C-alpha cells in the first residue's frame, strides 16, 4: 500500500489564507463513523446485499476484525463473468477474498483533496481508503465526495 505524504503545513493556521477547496484535507469530507465493512472470509452474497441496500459502492474488506486487506465493489463481482444470483439470504459459495481488489491505495487523513483527485485520475480509482499510520481504517473518500466538495454541497463531519 502506497501512502502519499501531506503537504507542508509549516505556517500556523492563523497566518494562512482561507484554504481553497482542493487544498483542504480529505478528513474534512471522508465518510467516517459507522463504516460498512465486510470480512475477508464472508460469502460474496454479503457484499451483494450491501450493494442492493444503499448507495454504497465500495466496501472495505477486513481480516481478523480490523486489518484492512482490500476493497470490494460491484465491478469486482462482475469480473466473475456473470453476476452471480443467489437466493435472498443464500450463499453463493465464493468468498469476498476471491473477488476483492487486494492491491489498494490508501491515504492519510491529512492528504489534500488535490492529491486524492490526482490519485483517482492516475490510478483509475473511484474510492480511497483513509488509514492511520498504523493501518487502522479511519474512513473512505470517493470521487463523488470530492465533486460535492468542489461544488460546495459537502457538509463537514460533525464533531461527535
Secondary structure, DSSP 8 states (H G I E B T S, - for coil): ----------S-GGGS----GGGSBGGGT-B-SS--EEETTSBHHHHHHHHHHSS--EEEEEETTTEEEEEEEHHHHHTTSS-----TT---S-BGGGTSB-S--EE-TTSBHHHHHHHHHHHT-SEEEEE-TT--EEEEEEHHHHHHHHTT--------
